Amino acid sequence: MAAMSSKENTQTTLGRPREKMIEMIQEKAYELYERRGRISGHEWEDWFEAEKMVKRELGNSRRKAR
């Protein structure tokens, strides 16, 4: 059995490249920052909330695709 390439190794359990998921989280976290009125000091809170939202969205779209 051949070893996995680094590209295959970066696949998430949702079947999307890790880089794409991180990009989606960044965009969502920035949206949360803007909704808050661009007030600093909540970066981690925004990131973790965005991460939950993106994973939920991807999970929902995966279930619909079945």
PQR file with spaces between the fields and no chain letter, atoms N, CA, C, O and H, PARSE charges and radii, in Angstrom:
ATOM       1  N    MET     1       0.845   -1.182    0.000 -0.4000 1.5000
ATOM       2  CA   MET     1       0.000    0.000    0.000 -0.0000 2.0000
ATOM       3  C    MET     1       0.891    1.246    0.000  0.5500 1.7000
ATOM       4  O    MET     1       1.832    1.340    0.788 -0.5500 1.4000
ATOM       5  N    ALA     2       0.597    2.181   -0.869 -0.4000 1.5000
ATOM       6  CA   ALA     2       1.412    3.391   -1.002 -0.0000 2.0000
ATOM       7  C    ALA     2       1.132    4.352    0.144  0.5500 1.7000
ATOM       8  O    ALA     2       0.030    4.395    0.690 -0.5500 1.4000
ATOM       9  H    ALA     2      -0.167    2.105   -1.510  0.4000 1.0000
ATOM      10  N    ALA     3       2.153    5.116    0.490 -0.4000 1.5000
ATOM      11  CA   ALA     3       1.992    6.131    1.539 -0.0000 2.0000
ATOM      12  C    ALA     3       1.118    7.262    1.012  0.5500 1.7000
ATOM      13  O    ALA     3       1.116    7.555   -0.184 -0.5500 1.4000
ATOM      14  H    ALA     3       3.049    5.081    0.046  0.4000 1.0000
ATOM      15  N    MET     4       0.370    7.896    1.923 -0.4000 1.5000
ATOM      16  CA   MET     4      -0.479    9.017    1.513 -0.0000 2.0000
ATOM      17  C    MET     4       0.376   10.227    1.192  0.5500 1.7000
ATOM      18  O    MET     4       1.369   10.501    1.866 -0.5500 1.4000
ATOM      19  H    MET     4       0.371    7.658    2.895  0.4000 1.0000
ATOM      20  N    SER     5      -0.019   10.942    0.159 -0.4000 1.5000
ATOM      21  CA   SER     5       0.671   12.179   -0.170 -0.0000 2.0000
ATOM      22  C    SER     5       0.306   13.229    0.869  0.5500 1.7000
ATOM      23  O    SER     5      -0.672   13.075    1.600 -0.5500 1.4000
ATOM      24  H    SER     5      -0.826   10.720   -0.388  0.4000 1.0000
ATOM      25  N    SER     6       1.098   14.301    0.931 -0.4000 1.5000
ATOM      26  CA   SER     6       0.801   15.361    1.904 -0.0000 2.0000
ATOM      27  C    SER     6      -0.544   15.997    1.608  0.5500 1.7000
ATOM      28  O    SER     6      -1.233   16.437    2.528 -0.5500 1.4000
ATOM      29  H    SER     6       1.893   14.426    0.337  0.4000 1.0000
ATOM      30  N    LYS     7      -0.933   16.056    0.331 -0.4000 1.5000
ATOM      31  CA   LYS     7      -2.239   16.625   -0.027 -0.0000 2.0000
ATOM      32  C    LYS     7      -3.358   15.750    0.520  0.5500 1.7000
ATOM      33  O    LYS     7      -4.323   16.263    1.087 -0.5500 1.4000
ATOM      34  H    LYS     7      -0.373   15.699   -0.417  0.4000 1.0000
ATOM      35  N    GLU     8      -3.244   14.440    0.356 -0.4000 1.5000
ATOM      36  CA   GLU     8      -4.255   13.529    0.884 -0.0000 2.0000
ATOM      37  C    GLU     8      -4.292   13.586    2.405  0.5500 1.7000
ATOM      38  O    GLU     8      -5.357   13.461    3.010 -0.5500 1.4000
ATOM      39  H    GLU     8      -2.461   14.022   -0.105  0.4000 1.0000
ATOM      40  N    ASN     9      -3.148   13.771    3.010 -0.4000 1.5000
ATOM      41  CA   ASN     9      -3.042   13.787    4.461 -0.0000 2.0000
ATOM      42  C    ASN     9      -3.697   15.023    5.071  0.5500 1.7000
ATOM      43  O    ASN     9      -4.048   15.006    6.251 -0.5500 1.4000
ATOM      44  H    ASN     9      -2.284   13.872    2.519  0.4000 1.0000
ATOM      45  N    THR    10      -3.870   16.092    4.298 -0.4000 1.5000
ATOM      46  CA   THR    10      -4.476   17.311    4.834 -0.0000 2.0000
ATOM      47  C    THR    10      -5.988   17.318    4.683  0.5500 1.7000
ATOM      48  O    THR    10      -6.640   18.293    5.058 -0.5500 1.4000
ATOM      49  H    THR    10      -3.586   16.106    3.339  0.4000 1.0000
ATOM      50  N    GLN    11      -6.550   16.259    4.145 -0.4000 1.5000
ATOM      51  CA   GLN    11      -8.000   16.184    3.999 -0.0000 2.0000
ATOM      52  C    GLN    11      -8.640   16.072    5.378  0.5500 1.7000
ATOM      53  O    GLN    11      -8.155   15.341    6.240 -0.5500 1.4000
ATOM      54  H    GLN    11      -6.020   15.468    3.841  0.4000 1.0000
ATOM      55  N    THR    12      -9.728   16.801    5.575 -0.4000 1.5000
ATOM      56  CA   THR    12     -10.464   16.709    6.830 -0.0000 2.0000
ATOM      57  C    THR    12     -11.400   15.521    6.746  0.5500 1.7000
ATOM      58  O    THR    12     -11.558   14.913    5.688 -0.5500 1.4000
ATOM      59  H    THR    12     -10.122   17.395    4.874  0.4000 1.0000
ATOM      60  N    THR    13     -12.013   15.200    7.856 -0.4000 1.5000
ATOM      61  CA   THR    13     -12.971   14.111    7.872 -0.0000 2.0000
ATOM      62  C    THR    13     -14.206   14.469    7.051  0.5500 1.7000
ATOM      63  O    THR    13     -14.987   13.585    6.699 -0.5500 1.4000
ATOM      64  H    THR    13     -11.885   15.694    8.716  0.4000 1.0000
ATOM      65  N    LEU    14     -14.390   15.727    6.747 -0.4000 1.5000
ATOM      66  CA   LEU    14     -15.523   16.152    5.942 -0.0000 2.0000
ATOM      67  C    LEU    14     -15.219   16.081    4.449  0.5500 1.7000
ATOM      68  O    LEU    14     -16.070   16.418    3.625 -0.5500 1.4000
ATOM      69  H    LEU    14     -13.756   16.445    7.033  0.4000 1.0000
ATOM      70  N    GLY    15     -13.998   15.641    4.092 -0.4000 1.5000
ATOM      71  CA   GLY    15     -13.642   15.492    2.696 -0.0000 2.0000
ATOM      72  C    GLY    15     -13.253   16.788    2.012  0.5500 1.7000
ATOM      73  O    GLY    15     -13.216   16.832    0.783 -0.5500 1.4000
ATOM      74  H    GLY    15     -13.307   15.367    4.761  0.4000 1.0000
ATOM      75  N    ARG    16     -12.967   17.828    2.747 -0.4000 1.5000
ATOM      76  CA   ARG    16     -12.568   19.107    2.169 -0.0000 2.0000
ATOM      77  C    ARG    16     -11.110   19.369    2.566  0.5500 1.7000
ATOM      78  O    ARG    16     -10.673   18.991    3.652 -0.5500 1.4000
ATOM      79  H    ARG    16     -12.998   17.792    3.746  0.4000 1.0000
ATOM      80  N    PRO    17     -10.367   20.023    1.665 -0.5600 1.5000
ATOM      81  CA   PRO    17      -8.979   20.353    2.030  0.2800 2.0000
ATOM      82  C    PRO    17      -8.942   21.249    3.268  0.5500 1.7000
ATOM      83  O    PRO    17      -9.771   22.144    3.436 -0.5500 1.4000
ATOM      84  N    ARG    18      -7.982   20.988    4.109 -0.4000 1.5000
ATOM      85  CA   ARG    18      -7.821   21.748    5.356 -0.0000 2.0000
ATOM      86  C    ARG    18      -7.712   23.244    5.078  0.5500 1.7000
ATOM      87  O    ARG    18      -8.286   24.055    5.804 -0.5500 1.4000
ATOM      88  H    ARG    18      -7.309   20.262    3.973  0.4000 1.0000
ATOM      89  N    GLU    19      -6.983   23.607    4.038 -0.4000 1.5000
ATOM      90  CA   GLU    19      -6.779   25.019    3.725 -0.0000 2.0000
ATOM      91  C    GLU    19      -8.101   25.711    3.411  0.5500 1.7000
ATOM      92  O    GLU    19      -8.309   26.857    3.808 -0.5500 1.4000
ATOM      93  H    GLU    19      -6.516   22.948    3.448  0.4000 1.0000
ATOM      94  N    LYS    20      -8.987   25.032    2.708 -0.4000 1.5000
ATOM      95  CA   LYS    20     -10.281   25.612    2.358 -0.0000 2.0000
ATOM      96  C    LYS    20     -11.119   25.821    3.616  0.5500 1.7000
ATOM      97  O    LYS    20     -11.794   26.841    3.754 -0.5500 1.4000
ATOM      98  H    LYS    20      -8.818   24.101    2.385  0.4000 1.0000
ATOM      99  N    MET    21     -11.075   24.852    4.534 -0.4000 1.5000
ATOM     100  CA   MET    21     -11.838   24.986    5.772 -0.0000 2.0000
ATOM     101  C    MET    21     -11.317   26.162    6.594  0.5500 1.7000
ATOM     102  O    MET    21     -12.109   26.924    7.148 -0.5500 1.4000
ATOM     103  H    MET    21     -10.527   24.023    4.422  0.4000 1.0000
ATOM     104  N    ILE    22     -10.017   26.316    6.679 -0.4000 1.5000
ATOM     105  CA   ILE    22      -9.430   27.431    7.423 -0.0000 2.0000
ATOM     106  C    ILE    22      -9.841   28.757    6.791  0.5500 1.7000
ATOM     107  O    ILE    22     -10.152   29.716    7.497 -0.5500 1.4000
ATOM     108  H    ILE    22      -9.373   25.697    6.229  0.4000 1.0000
ATOM     109  N    GLU    23      -9.841   28.806    5.476 -0.4000 1.5000
ATOM     110  CA   GLU    23     -10.267   30.029    4.773 -0.0000 2.0000
ATOM     111  C    GLU    23     -11.731   30.352    5.099  0.5500 1.7000
ATOM     112  O    GLU    23     -12.075   31.512    5.328 -0.5500 1.4000
ATOM     113  H    GLU    23      -9.588   28.027    4.903  0.4000 1.0000
ATOM     114  N    MET    24     -12.578   29.342    5.120 -0.4000 1.5000
ATOM     115  CA   MET    24     -13.988   29.546    5.440 -0.0000 2.0000
ATOM     116  C    MET    24     -14.155   30.060    6.877  0.5500 1.7000
ATOM     117  O    MET    24     -14.980   30.936    7.136 -0.5500 1.4000
ATOM     118  H    MET    24     -12.298   28.400    4.934  0.4000 1.0000
ATOM     119  N    ILE    25     -13.367   29.508    7.803 -0.4000 1.5000
ATOM     120  CA   ILE    25     -13.429   29.940    9.203 -0.0000 2.0000
ATOM     121  C    ILE    25     -12.964   31.386    9.327  0.5500 1.7000
ATOM     122  O    ILE    25     -13.573   32.176   10.048 -0.5500 1.4000
ATOM     123  H    ILE    25     -12.697   28.796    7.592  0.4000 1.0000
ATOM     124  N    GLN    26     -11.890   31.734    8.628 -0.4000 1.5000
ATOM     125  CA   GLN    26     -11.390   33.113    8.662 -0.0000 2.0000
ATOM     126  C    GLN    26     -12.454   34.091    8.186  0.5500 1.7000
ATOM     127  O    GLN    26     -12.670   35.135    8.802 -0.5500 1.4000
ATOM     128  H    GLN    26     -11.395   31.092    8.042  0.4000 1.0000
ATOM     129  N    GLU    27     -13.113   33.749    7.092 -0.4000 1.5000
ATOM     130  CA   GLU    27     -14.145   34.636    6.550 -0.0000 2.0000
ATOM     131  C    GLU    27     -15.301   34.788    7.529  0.5500 1.7000
ATOM     132  O    GLU    27     -15.796   35.896    7.740 -0.5500 1.4000
ATOM     133  H    GLU    27     -12.938   32.902    6.591  0.4000 1.0000
ATOM     134  N    LYS    28     -15.732   33.683    8.126 -0.4000 1.5000
ATOM     135  CA   LYS    28     -16.850   33.725    9.070 -0.0000 2.0000
ATOM     136  C    LYS    28     -16.445   34.501   10.330  0.5500 1.7000
ATOM     137  O    LYS    28     -17.244   35.274   10.859 -0.5500 1.4000
ATOM     138  H    LYS    28     -15.329   32.784    7.954  0.4000 1.0000
ATOM     139  N    ALA    29     -15.218   34.303   10.812 -0.4000 1.5000
ATOM     140  CA   ALA    29     -14.752   35.030   11.997 -0.0000 2.0000
ATOM     141  C    ALA    29     -14.717   36.531   11.724  0.5500 1.7000
ATOM     142  O    ALA    29     -15.044   37.330   12.601 -0.5500 1.4000
ATOM     143  H    ALA    29     -14.569   33.675   10.382  0.4000 1.0000
ATOM     144  N    TYR    30     -14.325   36.914   10.518 -0.4000 1.5000
ATOM     145  CA   TYR    30     -14.304   38.331   10.170 -0.0000 2.0000
ATOM     146  C    TYR    30     -15.725   38.898   10.121  0.5500 1.7000
ATOM     147  O    TYR    30     -15.960   40.032   10.540 -0.5500 1.4000
ATOM     148  H    TYR    30     -14.060   36.264    9.805  0.4000 1.0000
ATOM     149  N    GLU    31     -16.668   38.107    9.608 -0.4000 1.5000
ATOM     150  CA   GLU    31     -18.072   38.534    9.606 -0.0000 2.0000
ATOM     151  C    GLU    31     -18.554   38.780   11.042  0.5500 1.7000
ATOM     152  O    GLU    31     -19.245   39.763   11.308 -0.5500 1.4000
ATOM     153  H    GLU    31     -16.477   37.186    9.268  0.4000 1.0000
ATOM     154  N    LEU    32     -18.192   37.894   11.950 -0.4000 1.5000
ATOM     155  CA   LEU    32     -18.585   38.062   13.349 -0.0000 2.0000
ATOM     156  C    LEU    32     -17.967   39.333   13.934  0.5500 1.7000
ATOM     157  O    LEU    32     -18.626   40.073   14.664 -0.5500 1.4000
ATOM     158  H    LEU    32     -17.632   37.095   11.734  0.4000 1.0000
ATOM     159  N    TYR    33     -16.705   39.577   13.610 -0.4000 1.5000
ATOM     160  CA   TYR    33     -16.007   40.791   14.052 -0.0000 2.0000
ATOM     161  C    TYR    33     -16.723   42.044   13.541  0.5500 1.7000
ATOM     162  O    TYR    33     -16.914   43.009   14.281 -0.5500 1.4000
ATOM     163  H    TYR    33     -16.169   38.976   13.018  0.4000 1.0000
ATOM     164  N    GLU    34     -17.112   42.012   12.267 -0.4000 1.5000
ATOM     165  CA   GLU    34     -17.822   43.163   11.703 -0.0000 2.0000
ATOM     166  C    GLU    34     -19.182   43.359   12.364  0.5500 1.7000
ATOM     167  O    GLU    34     -19.574   44.491   12.648 -0.5500 1.4000
ATOM     168  H    GLU    34     -16.957   41.228   11.666  0.4000 1.0000
ATOM     169  N    ARG    35     -19.904   42.268   12.612 -0.4000 1.5000
ATOM     170  CA   ARG    35     -21.212   42.361   13.271 -0.0000 2.0000
ATOM     171  C    ARG    35     -21.098   42.959   14.659  0.5500 1.7000
ATOM     172  O    ARG    35     -22.009   43.643   15.127 -0.5500 1.4000
ATOM     173  H    ARG    35     -19.585   41.349   12.381  0.4000 1.0000
ATOM     174  N    ARG    36     -19.971   42.699   15.319 -0.4000 1.5000
ATOM     175  CA   ARG    36     -19.735   43.211   16.666 -0.0000 2.0000
ATOM     176  C    ARG    36     -19.390   44.698   16.632  0.5500 1.7000
ATOM     177  O    ARG    36     -19.273   45.328   17.683 -0.5500 1.4000
ATOM     178  H    ARG    36     -19.231   42.143   14.939  0.4000 1.0000
ATOM     179  N    GLY    37     -19.226   45.260   15.449 -0.4000 1.5000
ATOM     180  CA   GLY    37     -18.883   46.672   15.330 -0.0000 2.0000
ATOM     181  C    GLY    37     -17.387   46.899   15.229  0.5500 1.7000
ATOM     182  O    GLY    37     -16.891   47.981   15.541 -0.5500 1.4000
ATOM     183  H    GLY    37     -19.321   44.748   14.595  0.4000 1.0000
ATOM     184  N    ARG    38     -16.662   45.858   14.785 -0.4000 1.5000
ATOM     185  CA   ARG    38     -15.200   45.906   14.625 -0.0000 2.0000
ATOM     186  C    ARG    38     -14.489   46.233   15.935  0.5500 1.7000
ATOM     187  O    ARG    38     -13.482   46.941   15.947 -0.5500 1.4000
ATOM     188  H    ARG    38     -17.065   44.978   14.532  0.4000 1.0000
ATOM     189  N    ILE    39     -15.015   45.719   17.019 -0.4000 1.5000
ATOM     190  CA   ILE    39     -14.404   45.912   18.335 -0.0000 2.0000
ATOM     191  C    ILE    39     -13.390   44.798   18.572  0.5500 1.7000
ATOM     192  O    ILE    39     -13.721   43.616   18.481 -0.5500 1.4000
ATOM     193  H    ILE    39     -15.833   45.143   17.009  0.4000 1.0000
ATOM     194  N    SER    40     -12.154   45.185   18.875 -0.4000 1.5000
ATOM     195  CA   SER    40     -11.091   44.217   19.120 -0.0000 2.0000
ATOM     196  C    SER    40     -11.252   43.545   20.471  0.5500 1.7000
ATOM     197  O    SER    40     -12.025   43.989   21.320 -0.5500 1.4000
ATOM     198  H    SER    40     -11.885   46.145   18.949  0.4000 1.0000
ATOM     199  N    GLY    41     -10.504   42.464   20.649 -0.4000 1.5000
ATOM     200  CA   GLY    41     -10.473   41.780   21.931 -0.0000 2.0000
ATOM     201  C    GLY    41     -11.304   40.510   21.985  0.5500 1.7000
ATOM     202  O    GLY    41     -11.364   39.853   23.024 -0.5500 1.4000
ATOM     203  H    GLY    41      -9.877   42.103   19.959  0.4000 1.0000
ATOM     204  N    HIS    42     -11.942   40.159   20.883 -0.4000 1.5000
ATOM     205  CA   HIS    42     -12.781   38.964   20.855 -0.0000 2.0000
ATOM     206  C    HIS    42     -12.342   37.999   19.754  0.5500 1.7000
ATOM     207  O    HIS    42     -13.140   37.203   19.260 -0.5500 1.4000
ATOM     208  H    HIS    42     -11.893   40.693   20.039  0.4000 1.0000
ATOM     209  N    GLU    43     -11.075   38.078   19.378 -0.4000 1.5000
ATOM     210  CA   GLU    43     -10.581   37.297   18.248 -0.0000 2.0000
ATOM     211  C    GLU    43     -10.780   35.799   18.445  0.5500 1.7000
ATOM     212  O    GLU    43     -11.278   35.111   17.553 -0.5500 1.4000
ATOM     213  H    GLU    43     -10.426   38.725   19.779  0.4000 1.0000
ATOM     214  N    TRP    44     -10.390   35.297   19.612 -0.4000 1.5000
ATOM     215  CA   TRP    44     -10.517   33.856   19.858 -0.0000 2.0000
ATOM     216  C    TRP    44     -11.977   33.429   19.938  0.5500 1.7000
ATOM     217  O    TRP    44     -12.353   32.379   19.417 -0.5500 1.4000
ATOM     218  H    TRP    44      -9.986   35.856   20.336  0.4000 1.0000
ATOM     219  N    GLU    45     -12.778   34.228   20.576 -0.4000 1.5000
ATOM     220  CA   GLU    45     -14.214   33.943   20.667 -0.0000 2.0000
ATOM     221  C    GLU    45     -14.825   33.869   19.263  0.5500 1.7000
ATOM     222  O    GLU    45     -15.585   32.950   18.956 -0.5500 1.4000
ATOM     223  H    GLU    45     -12.473   35.081   20.999  0.4000 1.0000
ATOM     224  N    ASP    46     -14.485   34.841   18.421 -0.4000 1.5000
ATOM     225  CA   ASP    46     -14.988   34.858   17.048 -0.0000 2.0000
ATOM     226  C    ASP    46     -14.487   33.641   16.273  0.5500 1.7000
ATOM     227  O    ASP    46     -15.242   33.023   15.522 -0.5500 1.4000
ATOM     228  H    ASP    46     -13.868   35.587   18.670  0.4000 1.0000
ATOM     229  N    TRP    47     -13.207   33.300   16.458 -0.4000 1.5000
ATOM     230  CA   TRP    47     -12.626   32.163   15.730 -0.0000 2.0000
ATOM     231  C    TRP    47     -13.345   30.865   16.114  0.5500 1.7000
ATOM     232  O    TRP    47     -13.745   30.097   15.239 -0.5500 1.4000
ATOM     233  H    TRP    47     -12.593   33.802   17.067  0.4000 1.0000
ATOM     234  N    PHE    48     -13.507   30.620   17.411 -0.4000 1.5000
ATOM     235  CA   PHE    48     -14.124   29.366   17.840 -0.0000 2.0000
ATOM     236  C    PHE    48     -15.595   29.294   17.442  0.5500 1.7000
ATOM     237  O    PHE    48     -16.087   28.223   17.086 -0.5500 1.4000
ATOM     238  H    PHE    48     -13.182   31.244   18.121  0.4000 1.0000
ATOM     239  N    GLU    49     -16.291   30.405   17.498 -0.4000 1.5000
ATOM     240  CA   GLU    49     -17.691   30.428   17.060 -0.0000 2.0000
ATOM     241  C    GLU    49     -17.769   30.180   15.555  0.5500 1.7000
ATOM     242  O    GLU    49     -18.624   29.426   15.091 -0.5500 1.4000
ATOM     243  H    GLU    49     -15.891   31.275   17.788  0.4000 1.0000
ATOM     244  N    ALA    50     -16.882   30.808   14.801 -0.4000 1.5000
ATOM     245  CA   ALA    50     -16.850   30.614   13.344 -0.0000 2.0000
ATOM     246  C    ALA    50     -16.537   29.163   13.003  0.5500 1.7000
ATOM     247  O    ALA    50     -17.124   28.599   12.079 -0.5500 1.4000
ATOM     248  H    ALA    50     -16.187   31.420   15.178  0.4000 1.0000
ATOM     249  N    GLU    51     -15.623   28.564   13.740 -0.4000 1.5000
ATOM     250  CA   GLU    51     -15.260   27.169   13.510 -0.0000 2.0000
ATOM     251  C    GLU    51     -16.474   26.257   13.704  0.5500 1.7000
ATOM     252  O    GLU    51     -16.716   25.358   12.898 -0.5500 1.4000
ATOM     253  H    GLU    51     -15.147   29.022   14.490  0.4000 1.0000
ATOM     254  N    LYS    52     -17.229   26.492   14.768 -0.4000 1.5000
ATOM     255  CA   LYS    52     -18.446   25.702   15.012 -0.0000 2.0000
ATOM     256  C    LYS    52     -19.450   25.889   13.876  0.5500 1.7000
ATOM     257  O    LYS    52     -20.055   24.927   13.403 -0.5500 1.4000
ATOM     258  H    LYS    52     -17.033   27.222   15.422  0.4000 1.0000
ATOM     259  N    MET    53     -19.618   27.138   13.447 -0.4000 1.5000
ATOM     260  CA   MET    53     -20.590   27.440   12.395 -0.0000 2.0000
ATOM     261  C    MET    53     -20.213   26.761   11.079  0.5500 1.7000
ATOM     262  O    MET    53     -21.069   26.178   10.414 -0.5500 1.4000
ATOM     263  H    MET    53     -19.126   27.920   13.831  0.4000 1.0000
ATOM     264  N    VAL    54     -18.945   26.834   10.707 -0.4000 1.5000
ATOM     265  CA   VAL    54     -18.485   26.237    9.451 -0.0000 2.0000
ATOM     266  C    VAL    54     -18.631   24.723    9.505  0.5500 1.7000
ATOM     267  O    VAL    54     -19.103   24.113    8.545 -0.5500 1.4000
ATOM     268  H    VAL    54     -18.249   27.307   11.248  0.4000 1.0000
ATOM     269  N    LYS    55     -18.236   24.115   10.607 -0.4000 1.5000
ATOM     270  CA   LYS    55     -18.354   22.658   10.715 -0.0000 2.0000
ATOM     271  C    LYS    55     -19.818   22.224   10.642  0.5500 1.7000
ATOM     272  O    LYS    55     -20.137   21.197   10.043 -0.5500 1.4000
ATOM     273  H    LYS    55     -17.853   24.611   11.386  0.4000 1.0000
ATOM     274  N    ARG    56     -20.694   23.002   11.247 -0.4000 1.5000
ATOM     275  CA   ARG    56     -22.126   22.696   11.182 -0.0000 2.0000
ATOM     276  C    ARG    56     -22.618   22.815    9.737  0.5500 1.7000
ATOM     277  O    ARG    56     -23.336   21.942    9.250 -0.5500 1.4000
ATOM     278  H    ARG    56     -20.434   23.836   11.733  0.4000 1.0000
ATOM     279  N    GLU    57     -22.232   23.895    9.054 -0.4000 1.5000
ATOM     280  CA   GLU    57     -22.634   24.088    7.658 -0.0000 2.0000
ATOM     281  C    GLU    57     -22.136   22.950    6.777  0.5500 1.7000
ATOM     282  O    GLU    57     -22.883   22.420    5.954 -0.5500 1.4000
ATOM     283  H    GLU    57     -21.648   24.604    9.450  0.4000 1.0000
ATOM     284  N    LEU    58     -20.878   22.581    6.951 -0.4000 1.5000
ATOM     285  CA   LEU    58     -20.316   21.495    6.140 -0.0000 2.0000
ATOM     286  C    LEU    58     -20.993   20.179    6.466  0.5500 1.7000
ATOM     287  O    LEU    58     -21.247   19.379    5.566 -0.5500 1.4000
ATOM     288  H    LEU    58     -20.271   23.011    7.619  0.4000 1.0000
ATOM     289  N    GLY    59     -21.289   19.940    7.716 -0.4000 1.5000
ATOM     290  CA   GLY    59     -21.982   18.720    8.104 -0.0000 2.0000
ATOM     291  C    GLY    59     -23.370   18.654    7.509  0.5500 1.7000
ATOM     292  O    GLY    59     -23.803   17.594    7.055 -0.5500 1.4000
ATOM     293  H    GLY    59     -21.083   20.590    8.447  0.4000 1.0000
ATOM     294  N    ASN    60     -24.079   19.782    7.506 -0.4000 1.5000
ATOM     295  CA   ASN    60     -25.418   19.831    6.934 -0.0000 2.0000
ATOM     296  C    ASN    60     -25.382   19.601    5.427  0.5500 1.7000
ATOM     297  O    ASN    60     -26.219   18.877    4.888 -0.5500 1.4000
ATOM     298  H    ASN    60     -23.728   20.642    7.875  0.4000 1.0000
ATOM     299  N    SER    61     -24.412   20.218    4.743 -0.4000 1.5000
ATOM     300  CA   SER    61     -24.341   20.060    3.291 -0.0000 2.0000
ATOM     301  C    SER    61     -23.933   18.627    2.934  0.5500 1.7000
ATOM     302  O    SER    61     -24.344   18.104    1.898 -0.5500 1.4000
ATOM     303  H    SER    61     -23.732   20.807    5.181  0.4000 1.0000
ATOM     304  N    ARG    62     -23.136   18.004    3.778 -0.4000 1.5000
ATOM     305  CA   ARG    62     -22.736   16.627    3.545 -0.0000 2.0000
ATOM     306  C    ARG    62     -23.938   15.685    3.677  0.5500 1.7000
ATOM     307  O    ARG    62     -24.100   14.756    2.885 -0.5500 1.4000
ATOM     308  H    ARG    62     -22.802   18.429    4.619  0.4000 1.0000
ATOM     309  N    ARG    63     -24.773   15.936    4.684 -0.4000 1.5000
ATOM     310  CA   ARG    63     -25.959   15.098    4.878 -0.0000 2.0000
ATOM     311  C    ARG    63     -26.943   15.268    3.719  0.5500 1.7000
ATOM     312  O    ARG    63     -27.575   14.299    3.298 -0.5500 1.4000
ATOM     313  H    ARG    63     -24.641   16.691    5.327  0.4000 1.0000
ATOM     314  N    LYS    64     -27.075   16.493    3.202 -0.4000 1.5000
ATOM     315  CA   LYS    64     -27.993   16.748    2.092 -0.0000 2.0000
ATOM     316  C    LYS    64     -27.528   16.072    0.821  0.5500 1.7000
ATOM     317  O    LYS    64     -28.346   15.698   -0.020 -0.5500 1.4000
ATOM     318  H    LYS    64     -26.562   17.280    3.544  0.4000 1.0000
ATOM     319  N    ALA    65     -26.212   15.909    0.669 -0.4000 1.5000
ATOM     320  CA   ALA    65     -25.655   15.328   -0.545 -0.0000 2.0000
ATOM     321  C    ALA    65     -25.898   13.817   -0.622  0.5500 1.7000
ATOM     322  O    ALA    65     -25.777   13.230   -1.697 -0.5500 1.4000
ATOM     323  H    ALA    65     -25.548   16.213    1.352  0.4000 1.0000
ATOM     324  N    ARG    66     -26.228   13.203    0.467 -0.4000 1.5000
ATOM     325  CA   ARG    66     -26.438   11.747    0.479 -0.0000 2.0000
ATOM     326  C    ARG    66     -27.691   11.347   -0.191  0.5500 1.7000
ATOM     327  O    ARG    66     -28.002   10.158   -0.259 -0.5500 1.4000
ATOM     328  H    ARG    66     -26.326   13.680    1.340  0.4000 1.0000
